[in-house]
Amino acid sequence: MLNFLAANPLGKIAPQPGTVPDTGGDPSGFVASLISSGISLLITVAFVVGLIWMIFAGYSFIFAGDDPKKVTSAWSRIYWGLIGLVIVVGSYAIIKLVETVFKVQFLSGPFSLNP
């Protein structure tokens, strides 16, 4: 244990001076996977937020009682929540359509920025 600490002092982050760390592949692959992961994350988060929005809109409709203003507000929230979910599902469908038509893979496989 003491030998390990003597050979590798704590707090040493950078490699030896003059050496450059290797990423082990094509740098565009990292960017492509970052874009693909970002798109997947955005679609997933948007869908979950839309579902939560719809649940709260349903609760506000249930607890609106006889107040016409609250009922109108709840219907408006439900309406805009449905529109948001349709947009999210539509964007996913458009991405899948582009993948099929142009024979590329954004979400369903390894995405490459090189032609």
N, C-alpha and C positions, 0 to 999 in steps of 0.2 A: 504494500500500500504506500509506503514512504517513497519507494522507487518511482511509482507512478506520479506522485505529486511533484517529485523533484524533476522528472522529465517533462511534465505538463503542468506548469504553474497555473494556479487558479486565476481567473480574470483575463486570460489570454484569449481574445476573440478572433483576431485577424490571423491569416496564415503567415508563413514566413515572408519577409520583405522580398519583393521582386516576383512573386508568384501570383497568378491570377486564377481565381476559382473557376472551374469549368461547370457549366450547367448540365453538361452531358447530352446535348442534342441541339436541335434547331431552336433558336430563340423564338421564332414565330409560332412554334407549337405551344409555348407557354401562353402567349398572347391569345392564340386561338382557343385554348382550353379556358382561359379567363373569360373570354367573351361568351363562350358556350355556357359556362357555369353561371355567369351573370344573367344571361337570358333565362335560363331555367329557374334561377332563384327569384328573379323578378316576377315571372309568371306564377310561380307557386305562392309567393307572398301576396301578390295581388288577388289571387283566387281565395286564399284564406281570409284576407281582410274583407273581401266581398261577402264571404259567407258569414263572418262575424257581424258585419254591417246588417245583413239581412236578418240575423237572429235578433239583434237589438231593435231593428225596425219592427219585427213581429211582436216583440215584447211591448214596445211603445204602442202598437195598435191594440194589443190585448188590454193594456191598462189605460187606454184613452178614455174609456167610459162613454158618457154621452156628450162630451165636449166636442163640438164639431171642429174646432181649431186643431185639437190634438189628433183627431181622426184624420183630418186632411194632411197634417204634418206627417203622420205615420204612413199614410198612403204614398206621400211624396218620397219618403225615405225608401219605402219598398220599391217604388218605381225606379229611382236612381240606383238602387242596389242591383236590381235586375239588369239595368242598362250596363252597369259596370261589369257584372258577371258575363254578359253577352260579349262585351268588348274583350275581356280577358280570354274567353274561350275562342272568340273569333281570331284574336292574334295568334293563339296557339295553332288554330286550324290553318291560318295563312302560312305560318312557319312550316308546318307539315306539308302543305301544298307546294311551297317553294322547294323543299327537300325532295319531293317526289318528281316534280317537273324538271328541275335542273340537275337531278342526281347528285346532290350534295348532302352533307349531314351536318346540321347545326346542333341538334339536341340528341339525336339517336345514335351518335357514334363519334369517332374522332374527327374533329373539325380542323381543316387545314387552310391557312391563308395563302399558300402557294398554289398557283393554277395547275 
